[in-house]
Amino acid sequence: MITVMKFGGTSVGSPEALKRVANIIANTEGEKVAVVSAMSGITNYLVSITDNPVADPEPIIKQFEDKHMMTAEQLFQGEALEAFKQDMEPRMENFRNAVFGDREDPFYKDNLTSQGERFSSLILAHVLKGMGIDSVALTSEEAGIAAEGNPLSGSANLKKTSTGMGIKVKPLLSMNITPIITGFYGANEEGKPLTFGRGGSDYSAAVVANAIDADVLEIWTDVDGFMSADPRIVPGVKKIDEMNFGEAAELAYFGAKVLHPRTIEPVRLKHIPLKVRNSFKPEEPGTLIHHLRKGNNDLLRSVASKTDLSIITISSAEIAYRPAMVGRIIEKIAEADVIIYSISTSLSTVAFLVHNNDVRTTLNKLNGLDVIDRIDVKNNVALICAVGDNLLEKSGVSGDIFSAVKDAGANVEMISEGASDVSLNFVVPMGKVIDVVKTLHAQFIGGVQ
């Protein structure tokens, strides 16, 4: 039995949390691998350094070192503390080199912002050693996680990673050694760190699970699992005990913050079950996500929302009969790495849903196309994702859902239906998103409206 466990920033954010995580690992049977995020707040701190360079970085380096040493000094004493300091020294040297690195290097930000994981993994490995568990901290480079793609938005090369981890990690498991691996990034062909995007440690863990053919992937976070809606806006939400990969992927992509949306695919490829669990309440079973699950008769299982979006509508004569033009438009948007959350077309228009922050960049890219007659922008809309088991196979589902939207006093600005058989996605004004989510939850899932 091989278990891959991922622990987020809050799960490794304090000495008490680190002890709790170490106990979870110690109480897990069989061979195990842990993948960790940076301590909470560290990655944001590193991003701020890259965005706001200072003339003298020494105070920044000192503050970073003090944060981790203060944690270590609360966890280790005597020879254990000296052993940790000895292992930390070369990592601090690498951190210093990253801060003073070439800012013109396209991968400068990747290198600097991924430094936090190198220290949280080291601390956790030493906590486990203090408990008598043979453990080793491995950077992504040392573990063999291969990455490819553009700076700050890399992807793992699953085949190369499988080969690399087969050489570097699997032998450790056979020797009953527990590897603690840095999340968030891999190494590209040049050996440079390439990050997987914010929240990418979940994805890293799924990549590791895929590479070593794990029996289960556990994502340990600070919530009990997937919920039927965001508990911050809907009273009386329910925990979802079991989901299939499609349902979890839709909810993660369209707003549920429990899991990074890219986490699903590496484990789905090999039918590796995934569990979302709460590291602060390890007795909770969490949510199980796997290939097959028992169906139910509920119309909806969960409602998620993604806010602060904009609809960009492009008009051009008979655009529906000019597929090459639509391809050029999408290619232009892709050049800026802008995420498109939904697309809708008609005879003479094509509409894209993007984040408010990406509108200016998108317009700059599109303004260079001379085949566009007009571009209109509707700001401040929200995307609702209604997820249910084989949702679109049930007669009258769309009518029932949109009737509830009407009851909430909202207009539907854009619809995406048919792309997935487990979800219906539509756009409403930002001012109505909470009312719509509450109404849908109350009518089709239950709880207080």
TORKOL-4160 file (C-alpha; in steps of 0.2 Angstrom, whole numbers, padded with zeros to 4 digits, m for minus):
449
<pt num="1" X="0000" Y="0000" Z="0000"/>
<pt num="2" X="0008" Y="0016" Z="m0006"/>
<pt num="3" X="0000" Y="0033" Z="0001"/>
<pt num="4" X="0004" Y="0050" Z="m0006"/>
<pt num="5" X="m0001" Y="0064" Z="0006"/>
<pt num="6" X="m0001" Y="0082" Z="0002"/>
<pt num="7" X="m0001" Y="0095" Z="0016"/>
<pt num="8" X="m0005" Y="0113" Z="0013"/>
<pt num="9" X="0002" Y="0129" Z="0020"/>
<pt num="10" X="m0009" Y="0130" Z="0035"/>
<pt num="11" X="m0006" Y="0112" Z="0039"/>
<pt num="12" X="0013" Y="0115" Z="0040"/>
<pt num="13" X="0011" Y="0134" Z="0046"/>
<pt num="14" X="0016" Y="0132" Z="0064"/>
<pt num="15" X="0026" Y="0120" Z="0076"/>
<pt num="16" X="0009" Y="0113" Z="0082"/>
<pt num="17" X="0003" Y="0110" Z="0065"/>
<pt num="18" X="0019" Y="0102" Z="0060"/>
<pt num="19" X="0018" Y="0090" Z="0075"/>
<pt num="20" X="0000" Y="0086" Z="0070"/>
<pt num="21" X="0005" Y="0082" Z="0052"/>
<pt num="22" X="0020" Y="0071" Z="0058"/>
<pt num="23" X="0008" Y="0061" Z="0068"/>
<pt num="24" X="m0004" Y="0059" Z="0053"/>
<pt num="25" X="0011" Y="0052" Z="0043"/>
<pt num="26" X="0017" Y="0041" Z="0057"/>
<pt num="27" X="m0001" Y="0034" Z="0060"/>
<pt num="28" X="m0003" Y="0030" Z="0041"/>
<pt num="29" X="0001" Y="0012" Z="0037"/>
<pt num="30" X="0012" Y="0005" Z="0023"/>
<pt num="31" X="0024" Y="0015" Z="0012"/>
<pt num="32" X="0021" Y="0034" Z="0011"/>
<pt num="33" X="0027" Y="0050" Z="0003"/>
<pt num="34" X="0023" Y="0067" Z="0009"/>
<pt num="35" X="0022" Y="0082" Z="m0003"/>
<pt num="36" X="0021" Y="0099" Z="0006"/>
<pt num="37" X="0017" Y="0117" Z="0002"/>
<pt num="38" X="0027" Y="0132" Z="0010"/>
<pt num="39" X="0022" Y="0138" Z="0027"/>
<pt num="40" X="0007" Y="0149" Z="0026"/>
<pt num="41" X="0011" Y="0166" Z="0021"/>
<pt num="42" X="0029" Y="0162" Z="0014"/>
<pt num="43" X="0024" Y="0161" Z="m0004"/>
<pt num="44" X="0015" Y="0177" Z="m0004"/>
<pt num="45" X="0030" Y="0185" Z="0005"/>
<pt num="46" X="0042" Y="0178" Z="m0009"/>
<pt num="47" X="0030" Y="0184" Z="m0023"/>
<pt num="48" X="0030" Y="0202" Z="m0015"/>
<pt num="49" X="0049" Y="0201" Z="m0016"/>
<pt num="50" X="0049" Y="0197" Z="m0035"/>
<pt num="51" X="0036" Y="0211" Z="m0038"/>
<pt num="52" X="0044" Y="0224" Z="m0027"/>
<pt num="53" X="0063" Y="0223" Z="m0028"/>
<pt num="54" X="0073" Y="0232" Z="m0015"/>
<pt num="55" X="0091" Y="0239" Z="m0016"/>
<pt num="56" X="0097" Y="0229" Z="0000"/>
<pt num="57" X="0089" Y="0212" Z="0001"/>
<pt num="58" X="0099" Y="0207" Z="0016"/>
<pt num="59" X="0084" Y="0211" Z="0029"/>
<pt num="60" X="0073" Y="0201" Z="0018"/>
<pt num="61" X="0084" Y="0186" Z="0018"/>
<pt num="62" X="0086" Y="0188" Z="0037"/>
<pt num="63" X="0067" Y="0189" Z="0040"/>
<pt num="64" X="0065" Y="0173" Z="0029"/>
<pt num="65" X="0078" Y="0164" Z="0039"/>
<pt num="66" X="0072" Y="0169" Z="0056"/>
<pt num="67" X="0054" Y="0163" Z="0052"/>
<pt num="68" X="0060" Y="0146" Z="0049"/>
<pt num="69" X="0073" Y="0145" Z="0063"/>
<pt num="70" X="0060" Y="0151" Z="0076"/>
<pt num="71" X="0049" Y="0137" Z="0070"/>
<pt num="72" X="0064" Y="0125" Z="0071"/>
<pt num="73" X="0069" Y="0131" Z="0088"/>
<pt num="74" X="0052" Y="0127" Z="0095"/>
<pt num="75" X="0053" Y="0109" Z="0088"/>
<pt num="76" X="0071" Y="0104" Z="0091"/>
<pt num="77" X="0084" Y="0105" Z="0105"/>
<pt num="78" X="0102" Y="0100" Z="0107"/>
<pt num="79" X="0109" Y="0088" Z="0094"/>
<pt num="80" X="0093" Y="0088" Z="0084"/>
<pt num="81" X="0093" Y="0107" Z="0082"/>
<pt num="82" X="0111" Y="0107" Z="0077"/>
<pt num="83" X="0108" Y="0093" Z="0064"/>
<pt num="84" X="0094" Y="0104" Z="0057"/>
<pt num="85" X="0105" Y="0119" Z="0056"/>
<pt num="86" X="0118" Y="0109" Z="0046"/>
<pt num="87" X="0105" Y="0104" Z="0033"/>
<pt num="88" X="0097" Y="0121" Z="0032"/>
<pt num="89" X="0113" Y="0130" Z="0029"/>
<pt num="90" X="0115" Y="0124" Z="0010"/>
<pt num="91" X="0097" Y="0128" Z="0007"/>
<pt num="92" X="0099" Y="0145" Z="0014"/>
<pt num="93" X="0114" Y="0148" Z="0003"/>
<pt num="94" X="0103" Y="0143" Z="m0012"/>
<pt num="95" X="0090" Y="0155" Z="m0006"/>
<pt num="96" X="0102" Y="0169" Z="m0005"/>
<pt num="97" X="0108" Y="0165" Z="m0023"/>
<pt num="98" X="0090" Y="0165" Z="m0029"/>
<pt num="99" X="0087" Y="0182" Z="m0021"/>
<pt num="100" X="0102" Y="0189" Z="m0029"/>
<pt num="101" X="0099" Y="0180" Z="m0046"/>
<pt num="102" X="0098" Y="0187" Z="m0063"/>
<pt num="103" X="0081" Y="0196" Z="m0064"/>
<pt num="104" X="0082" Y="0195" Z="m0083"/>
<pt num="105" X="0081" Y="0176" Z="m0082"/>
<pt num="106" X="0063" Y="0171" Z="m0087"/>
<pt num="107" X="0064" Y="0158" Z="m0073"/>
<pt num="108" X="0070" Y="0170" Z="m0059"/>
<pt num="109" X="0052" Y="0171" Z="m0052"/>
<pt num="110" X="0050" Y="0152" Z="m0052"/>
<pt num="111" X="0066" Y="0150" Z="m0043"/>
<pt num="112" X="0063" Y="0162" Z="m0030"/>
<pt num="113" X="0044" Y="0159" Z="m0026"/>
<pt num="114" X="0047" Y="0140" Z="m0025"/>
<pt num="115" X="0060" Y="0142" Z="m0011"/>
<pt num="116" X="0048" Y="0141" Z="0004"/>
<pt num="117" X="0044" Y="0122" Z="0000"/>
<pt num="118" X="0062" Y="0118" Z="0002"/>
<pt num="119" X="0062" Y="0123" Z="0020"/>
<pt num="120" X="0045" Y="0117" Z="0026"/>
<pt num="121" X="0049" Y="0100" Z="0019"/>
<pt num="122" X="0066" Y="0100" Z="0028"/>
<pt num="123" X="0058" Y="0105" Z="0045"/>
<pt num="124" X="0044" Y="0091" Z="0043"/>
<pt num="125" X="0058" Y="0078" Z="0039"/>
<pt num="126" X="0067" Y="0082" Z="0054"/>
<pt num="127" X="0051" Y="0081" Z="0065"/>
<pt num="128" X="0048" Y="0064" Z="0059"/>
<pt num="129" X="0066" Y="0059" Z="0062"/>
<pt num="130" X="0064" Y="0065" Z="0080"/>
<pt num="131" X="0049" Y="0053" Z="0081"/>
<pt num="132" X="0060" Y="0038" Z="0076"/>
<pt num="133" X="0054" Y="0038" Z="0058"/>
<pt num="134" X="0067" Y="0037" Z="0044"/>
<pt num="135" X="0064" Y="0052" Z="0033"/>
<pt num="136" X="0072" Y="0062" Z="0020"/>
<pt num="137" X="0068" Y="0079" Z="0013"/>
<pt num="138" X="0069" Y="0080" Z="m0006"/>
<pt num="139" X="0068" Y="0095" Z="m0018"/>
<pt num="140" X="0058" Y="0092" Z="m0034"/>
<pt num="141" X="0075" Y="0091" Z="m0043"/>
<pt num="142" X="0081" Y="0078" Z="m0032"/>
<pt num="143" X="0065" Y="0068" Z="m0033"/>
<pt num="144" X="0064" Y="0068" Z="m0052"/>
<pt num="145" X="0049" Y="0079" Z="m0055"/>
<pt num="146" X="0051" Y="0085" Z="m0073"/>
<pt num="147" X="0042" Y="0100" Z="m0079"/>
<pt num="148" X="0039" Y="0109" Z="m0096"/>
<pt num="149" X="0031" Y="0125" Z="m0102"/>
<pt num="150" X="0031" Y="0143" Z="m0099"/>
<pt num="151" X="0038" Y="0152" Z="m0084"/>
<pt num="152" X="0025" Y="0153" Z="m0069"/>
<pt num="153" X="0013" Y="0141" Z="m0078"/>
<pt num="154" X="0022" Y="0124" Z="m0080"/>
<pt num="155" X="0015" Y="0107" Z="m0082"/>
<pt num="156" X="0023" Y="0090" Z="m0077"/>
<pt num="157" X="0030" Y="0078" Z="m0090"/>
<pt num="158" X="0022" Y="0063" Z="m0083"/>
<pt num="159" X="0032" Y="0050" Z="m0092"/>
<pt num="160" X="0049" Y="0058" Z="m0088"/>
<pt num="161" X="0043" Y="0061" Z="m0070"/>
<pt num="162" X="0038" Y="0042" Z="m0068"/>
<pt num="163" X="0055" Y="0037" Z="m0075"/>
<pt num="164" X="0064" Y="0049" Z="m0063"/>
<pt num="165" X="0055" Y="0045" Z="m0048"/>
<pt num="166" X="0057" Y="0026" Z="m0052"/>
<pt num="167" X="0075" Y="0029" Z="m0050"/>
<pt num="168" X="0076" Y="0042" Z="m0036"/>
<pt num="169" X="0060" Y="0039" Z="m0025"/>
<pt num="170" X="0054" Y="0021" Z="m0026"/>
<pt num="171" X="0070" Y="0013" Z="m0019"/>
<pt num="172" X="0068" Y="0024" Z="m0004"/>
<pt num="173" X="0051" Y="0017" Z="m0001"/>
<pt num="174" X="0057" Y="m0001" Z="m0002"/>
<pt num="175" X="0070" Y="0004" Z="0012"/>
<pt num="176" X="0056" Y="0010" Z="0023"/>
<pt num="177" X="0061" Y="0028" Z="0021"/>
<pt num="178" X="0048" Y="0042" Z="0020"/>
<pt num="179" X="0052" Y="0055" Z="0007"/>
<pt num="180" X="0046" Y="0073" Z="0010"/>
<pt num="181" X="0045" Y="0081" Z="m0007"/>
<pt num="182" X="0043" Y="0100" Z="m0011"/>
<pt num="183" X="0027" Y="0104" Z="m0020"/>
<pt num="184" X="0023" Y="0118" Z="m0032"/>
<pt num="185" X="0036" Y="0116" Z="m0045"/>
<pt num="186" X="0047" Y="0104" Z="m0055"/>
<pt num="187" X="0063" Y="0106" Z="m0065"/>
<pt num="188" X="0063" Y="0109" Z="m0084"/>
<pt num="189" X="0075" Y="0102" Z="m0096"/>
<pt num="190" X="0088" Y="0115" Z="m0091"/>
<pt num="191" X="0087" Y="0110" Z="m0073"/>
<pt num="192" X="0078" Y="0127" Z="m0068"/>
<pt num="193" X="0064" Y="0127" Z="m0057"/>
<pt num="194" X="0047" Y="0129" Z="m0066"/>
<pt num="195" X="0031" Y="0132" Z="m0055"/>
<pt num="196" X="0014" Y="0125" Z="m0058"/>
<pt num="197" X="0004" Y="0140" Z="m0054"/>
<pt num="198" X="m0002" Y="0146" Z="m0037"/>
<pt num="199" X="m0010" Y="0132" Z="m0027"/>
<pt num="200" X="0000" Y="0120" Z="m0038"/>
<pt num="201" X="0006" Y="0109" Z="m0024"/>
<pt num="202" X="m0010" Y="0099" Z="m0025"/>
<pt num="203" X="m0006" Y="0096" Z="m0043"/>
<pt num="204" X="0012" Y="0091" Z="m0038"/>
<pt num="205" X="0006" Y="0078" Z="m0026"/>
<pt num="206" X="m0006" Y="0070" Z="m0040"/>
<pt num="207" X="0010" Y="0070" Z="m0052"/>
<pt num="208" X="0019" Y="0061" Z="m0038"/>
<pt num="209" X="0005" Y="0048" Z="m0035"/>
<pt num="210" X="0004" Y="0045" Z="m0054"/>
<pt num="211" X="0023" Y="0043" Z="m0056"/>
<pt num="212" X="0025" Y="0030" Z="m0042"/>
<pt num="213" X="0008" Y="0021" Z="m0045"/>
<pt num="214" X="0001" Y="0025" Z="m0028"/>
<pt num="215" X="m0014" Y="0016" Z="m0021"/>
<pt num="216" X="m0022" Y="0032" Z="m0014"/>
<pt num="217" X="m0018" Y="0051" Z="m0014"/>
<pt num="218" X="m0023" Y="0061" Z="0001"/>
<pt num="219" X="m0025" Y="0080" Z="0000"/>
<pt num="220" X="m0024" Y="0086" Z="0018"/>
<pt num="221" X="m0031" Y="0104" Z="0020"/>
<pt num="222" X="m0040" Y="0114" Z="0033"/>
<pt num="223" X="m0058" Y="0109" Z="0028"/>
<pt num="224" X="m0068" Y="0093" Z="0030"/>
<pt num="225" X="m0069" Y="0090" Z="0012"/>
<pt num="226" X="m0080" Y="0096" Z="m0003"/>
<pt num="227" X="m0096" Y="0104" Z="0003"/>
<pt num="228" X="m0113" Y="0107" Z="m0006"/>
<pt num="229" X="m0109" Y="0126" Z="m0007"/>
<pt num="230" X="m0097" Y="0138" Z="0000"/>
<pt num="231" X="m0101" Y="0138" Z="0019"/>
<pt num="232" X="m0096" Y="0157" Z="0020"/>
<pt num="233" X="m0112" Y="0161" Z="0010"/>
<pt num="234" X="m0124" Y="0147" Z="0012"/>
<pt num="235" X="m0130" Y="0141" Z="0030"/>
<pt num="236" X="m0133" Y="0123" Z="0032"/>
<pt num="237" X="m0121" Y="0116" Z="0019"/>
<pt num="238" X="m0118" Y="0097" Z="0018"/>
<pt num="239" X="m0102" Y="0088" Z="0016"/>
<pt num="240" X="m0101" Y="0077" Z="0001"/>
<pt num="241" X="m0095" Y="0060" Z="0006"/>
<pt num="242" X="m0091" Y="0053" Z="m0011"/>
<pt num="243" X="m0089" Y="0060" Z="m0029"/>
<pt num="244" X="m0082" Y="0055" Z="m0046"/>
<pt num="245" X="m0068" Y="0063" Z="m0054"/>
<pt num="246" X="m0079" Y="0073" Z="m0066"/>
<pt num="247" X="m0089" Y="0081" Z="m0053"/>
<pt num="248" X="m0074" Y="0086" Z="m0042"/>
<pt num="249" X="m0065" Y="0093" Z="m0057"/>
<pt num="250" X="m0079" Y="0104" Z="m0062"/>
<pt num="251" X="m0082" Y="0111" Z="m0044"/>
<pt num="252" X="m0063" Y="0114" Z="m0042"/>
<pt num="253" X="m0061" Y="0123" Z="m0059"/>
<pt num="254" X="m0077" Y="0133" Z="m0057"/>
<pt num="255" X="m0074" Y="0140" Z="m0039"/>
<pt num="256" X="m0073" Y="0127" Z="m0025"/>
<pt num="257" X="m0057" Y="0131" Z="m0016"/>
<pt num="258" X="m0054" Y="0114" Z="m0008"/>
<pt num="259" X="m0044" Y="0107" Z="m0022"/>
<pt num="260" X="m0033" Y="0114" Z="m0036"/>
<pt num="261" X="m0042" Y="0110" Z="m0052"/>
<pt num="262" X="m0027" Y="0102" Z="m0061"/>
<pt num="263" X="m0025" Y="0089" Z="m0047"/>
<pt num="264" X="m0038" Y="0077" Z="m0054"/>
<pt num="265" X="m0031" Y="0072" Z="m0071"/>
<pt num="266" X="m0014" Y="0064" Z="m0066"/>
<pt num="267" X="m0024" Y="0052" Z="m0054"/>
<pt num="268" X="m0039" Y="0050" Z="m0065"/>
<pt num="269" X="m0027" Y="0043" Z="m0079"/>
<pt num="270" X="m0022" Y="0029" Z="m0067"/>
<pt num="271" X="m0039" Y="0027" Z="m0057"/>
<pt num="272" X="m0030" Y="0032" Z="m0041"/>
<pt num="273" X="m0043" Y="0036" Z="m0028"/>
<pt num="274" X="m0041" Y="0054" Z="m0020"/>
<pt num="275" X="m0047" Y="0059" Z="m0003"/>
<pt num="276" X="m0049" Y="0077" Z="0003"/>
<pt num="277" X="m0046" Y="0077" Z="0022"/>
<pt num="278" X="m0044" Y="0090" Z="0036"/>
<pt num="279" X="m0027" Y="0089" Z="0045"/>
<pt num="280" X="m0034" Y="0098" Z="0060"/>
<pt num="281" X="m0048" Y="0085" Z="0062"/>
<pt num="282" X="m0039" Y="0069" Z="0056"/>
<pt num="283" X="m0053" Y="0058" Z="0063"/>
<pt num="284" X="m0064" Y="0065" Z="0049"/>
<pt num="285" X="m0065" Y="0053" Z="0034"/>
<pt num="286" X="m0067" Y="0068" Z="0022"/>
<pt num="287" X="m0072" Y="0066" Z="0004"/>
<pt num="288" X="m0068" Y="0051" Z="m0007"/>
<pt num="289" X="m0066" Y="0055" Z="m0026"/>
<pt num="290" X="m0064" Y="0040" Z="m0037"/>
<pt num="291" X="m0068" Y="0033" Z="m0054"/>
<pt num="292" X="m0085" Y="0026" Z="m0050"/>
<pt num="293" X="m0097" Y="0030" Z="m0036"/>
<pt num="294" X="m0115" Y="0026" Z="m0031"/>
<pt num="295" X="m0128" Y="0037" Z="m0040"/>
<pt num="296" X="m0141" Y="0047" Z="m0031"/>
<pt num="297" X="m0158" Y="0054" Z="m0035"/>
<pt num="298" X="m0154" Y="0072" Z="m0030"/>
<pt num="299" X="m0155" Y="0085" Z="m0044"/>
<pt num="300" X="m0139" Y="0094" Z="m0038"/>
<pt num="301" X="m0125" Y="0089" Z="m0027"/>
<pt num="302" X="m0116" Y="0106" Z="m0026"/>
<pt num="303" X="m0116" Y="0124" Z="m0032"/>
<pt num="304" X="m0100" Y="0133" Z="m0034"/>
<pt num="305" X="m0097" Y="0151" Z="m0040"/>
<pt num="306" X="m0082" Y="0160" Z="m0048"/>
<pt num="307" X="m0083" Y="0179" Z="m0046"/>
<pt num="308" X="m0075" Y="0195" Z="m0053"/>
<pt num="309" X="m0077" Y="0190" Z="m0071"/>
<pt num="310" X="m0080" Y="0199" Z="m0087"/>
<pt num="311" X="m0089" Y="0194" Z="m0104"/>
<pt num="312" X="m0079" Y="0200" Z="m0119"/>
<pt num="313" X="m0090" Y="0199" Z="m0135"/>
<pt num="314" X="m0082" Y="0200" Z="m0152"/>
<pt num="315" X="m0093" Y="0205" Z="m0167"/>
<pt num="316" X="m0089" Y="0201" Z="m0185"/>
<pt num="317" X="m0100" Y="0197" Z="m0200"/>
<pt num="318" X="m0105" Y="0178" Z="m0201"/>
<pt num="319" X="m0091" Y="0173" Z="m0189"/>
<pt num="320" X="m0099" Y="0156" Z="m0187"/>
<pt num="321" X="m0094" Y="0152" Z="m0205"/>
<pt num="322" X="m0076" Y="0158" Z="m0202"/>
<pt num="323" X="m0068" Y="0145" Z="m0191"/>
<pt num="324" X="m0051" Y="0151" Z="m0195"/>
<pt num="325" X="m0055" Y="0168" Z="m0188"/>
<pt num="326" X="m0061" Y="0161" Z="m0172"/>
<pt num="327" X="m0045" Y="0151" Z="m0171"/>
<pt num="328" X="m0035" Y="0167" Z="m0173"/>
<pt num="329" X="m0045" Y="0175" Z="m0159"/>
<pt num="330" X="m0042" Y="0161" Z="m0147"/>
<pt num="331" X="m0023" Y="0160" Z="m0152"/>
<pt num="332" X="m0021" Y="0179" Z="m0148"/>
<pt num="333" X="m0029" Y="0177" Z="m0131"/>
<pt num="334" X="m0018" Y="0161" Z="m0128"/>
<pt num="335" X="m0003" Y="0171" Z="m0131"/>
<pt num="336" X="m0006" Y="0181" Z="m0115"/>
<pt num="337" X="m0009" Y="0165" Z="m0105"/>
<pt num="338" X="m0027" Y="0171" Z="m0101"/>
<pt num="339" X="m0039" Y="0158" Z="m0094"/>
<pt num="340" X="m0055" Y="0157" Z="m0104"/>
<pt num="341" X="m0069" Y="0151" Z="m0092"/>
<pt num="342" X="m0083" Y="0149" Z="m0105"/>
<pt num="343" X="m0086" Y="0152" Z="m0124"/>
<pt num="344" X="m0103" Y="0156" Z="m0132"/>
<pt num="345" X="m0106" Y="0159" Z="m0151"/>
<pt num="346" X="m0119" Y="0165" Z="m0163"/>
<pt num="347" X="m0119" Y="0169" Z="m0181"/>
<pt num="348" X="m0110" Y="0185" Z="m0180"/>
<pt num="349" X="m0103" Y="0185" Z="m0162"/>
<pt num="350" X="m0091" Y="0175" Z="m0151"/>
<pt num="351" X="m0091" Y="0179" Z="m0132"/>
<pt num="352" X="m0077" Y="0174" Z="m0120"/>
<pt num="353" X="m0078" Y="0174" Z="m0101"/>
<pt num="354" X="m0062" Y="0180" Z="m0093"/>
<pt num="355" X="m0056" Y="0187" Z="m0076"/>
<pt num="356" X="m0058" Y="0205" Z="m0073"/>
<pt num="357" X="m0039" Y="0207" Z="m0071"/>
<pt num="358" X="m0037" Y="0199" Z="m0089"/>
<pt num="359" X="m0048" Y="0211" Z="m0098"/>
<pt num="360" X="m0035" Y="0224" Z="m0103"/>
<pt num="361" X="m0022" Y="0211" Z="m0108"/>
<pt num="362" X="m0035" Y="0202" Z="m0119"/>
<pt num="363" X="m0041" Y="0218" Z="m0127"/>
<pt num="364" X="m0023" Y="0223" Z="m0131"/>
<pt num="365" X="m0021" Y="0206" Z="m0140"/>
<pt num="366" X="m0037" Y="0207" Z="m0150"/>
<pt num="367" X="m0035" Y="0225" Z="m0155"/>
<pt num="368" X="m0022" Y="0220" Z="m0168"/>
<pt num="369" X="m0034" Y="0209" Z="m0178"/>
<pt num="370" X="m0042" Y="0219" Z="m0192"/>
<pt num="371" X="m0056" Y="0206" Z="m0195"/>
<pt num="372" X="m0065" Y="0212" Z="m0180"/>
<pt num="373" X="m0080" Y="0224" Z="m0182"/>
<pt num="374" X="m0083" Y="0228" Z="m0163"/>
<pt num="375" X="m0078" Y="0222" Z="m0146"/>
<pt num="376" X="m0090" Y="0224" Z="m0131"/>
<pt num="377" X="m0086" Y="0221" Z="m0113"/>
<pt num="378" X="m0098" Y="0218" Z="m0098"/>
<pt num="379" X="m0089" Y="0218" Z="m0082"/>
<pt num="380" X="m0092" Y="0211" Z="m0065"/>
<pt num="381" X="m0102" Y="0195" Z="m0068"/>
<pt num="382" X="m0100" Y="0179" Z="m0059"/>
<pt num="383" X="m0100" Y="0161" Z="m0066"/>
<pt num="384" X="m0112" Y="0148" Z="m0057"/>
<pt num="385" X="m0107" Y="0130" Z="m0058"/>
<pt num="386" X="m0122" Y="0118" Z="m0054"/>
<pt num="387" X="m0115" Y="0100" Z="m0052"/>
<pt num="388" X="m0125" Y="0084" Z="m0052"/>
<pt num="389" X="m0124" Y="0066" Z="m0056"/>
<pt num="390" X="m0127" Y="0064" Z="m0075"/>
<pt num="391" X="m0136" Y="0081" Z="m0073"/>
<pt num="392" X="m0139" Y="0083" Z="m0092"/>
<pt num="393" X="m0147" Y="0066" Z="m0094"/>
<pt num="394" X="m0162" Y="0071" Z="m0082"/>
<pt num="395" X="m0177" Y="0078" Z="m0091"/>
<pt num="396" X="m0181" Y="0097" Z="m0088"/>
<pt num="397" X="m0166" Y="0100" Z="m0077"/>
<pt num="398" X="m0161" Y="0116" Z="m0086"/>
<pt num="399" X="m0179" Y="0123" Z="m0085"/>
<pt num="400" X="m0180" Y="0119" Z="m0066"/>
<pt num="401" X="m0163" Y="0127" Z="m0063"/>
<pt num="402" X="m0167" Y="0143" Z="m0073"/>
<pt num="403" X="m0184" Y="0144" Z="m0064"/>
<pt num="404" X="m0174" Y="0145" Z="m0048"/>
<pt num="405" X="m0163" Y="0158" Z="m0055"/>
<pt num="406" X="m0178" Y="0168" Z="m0060"/>
<pt num="407" X="m0185" Y="0166" Z="m0042"/>
<pt num="408" X="m0168" Y="0174" Z="m0036"/>
<pt num="409" X="m0172" Y="0189" Z="m0047"/>
<pt num="410" X="m0157" Y="0187" Z="m0058"/>
<pt num="411" X="m0154" Y="0187" Z="m0077"/>
<pt num="412" X="m0144" Y="0174" Z="m0086"/>
<pt num="413" X="m0130" Y="0183" Z="m0096"/>
<pt num="414" X="m0122" Y="0168" Z="m0104"/>
<pt num="415" X="m0124" Y="0149" Z="m0104"/>
<pt num="416" X="m0112" Y="0134" Z="m0105"/>
<pt num="417" X="m0122" Y="0117" Z="m0107"/>
<pt num="418" X="m0116" Y="0101" Z="m0114"/>
<pt num="419" X="m0098" Y="0102" Z="m0112"/>
<pt num="420" X="m0099" Y="0091" Z="m0097"/>
<pt num="421" X="m0113" Y="0079" Z="m0092"/>
<pt num="422" X="m0111" Y="0083" Z="m0074"/>
<pt num="423" X="m0113" Y="0102" Z="m0074"/>
<pt num="424" X="m0123" Y="0116" Z="m0080"/>
<pt num="425" X="m0113" Y="0133" Z="m0080"/>
<pt num="426" X="m0121" Y="0150" Z="m0082"/>
<pt num="427" X="m0117" Y="0168" Z="m0079"/>
<pt num="428" X="m0126" Y="0180" Z="m0068"/>
<pt num="429" X="m0123" Y="0198" Z="m0062"/>
<pt num="430" X="m0110" Y="0199" Z="m0048"/>
<pt num="431" X="m0124" Y="0208" Z="m0037"/>
<pt num="432" X="m0135" Y="0192" Z="m0038"/>
<pt num="433" X="m0122" Y="0178" Z="m0036"/>
<pt num="434" X="m0126" Y="0175" Z="m0018"/>
<pt num="435" X="m0145" Y="0175" Z="m0020"/>
<pt num="436" X="m0143" Y="0163" Z="m0034"/>
<pt num="437" X="m0132" Y="0151" Z="m0025"/>
<pt num="438" X="m0143" Y="0151" Z="m0009"/>
<pt num="439" X="m0159" Y="0149" Z="m0020"/>
<pt num="440" X="m0152" Y="0134" Z="m0029"/>
<pt num="441" X="m0145" Y="0126" Z="m0013"/>
<pt num="442" X="m0161" Y="0128" Z="m0004"/>
<pt num="443" X="m0172" Y="0121" Z="m0018"/>
<pt num="444" X="m0162" Y="0107" Z="m0024"/>
<pt num="445" X="m0150" Y="0102" Z="m0010"/>
<pt num="446" X="m0158" Y="0108" Z="0006"/>
<pt num="447" X="m0154" Y="0119" Z="0020"/>
<pt num="448" X="m0158" Y="0137" Z="0025"/>
<pt num="449" X="m0161" Y="0150" Z="0011"/>
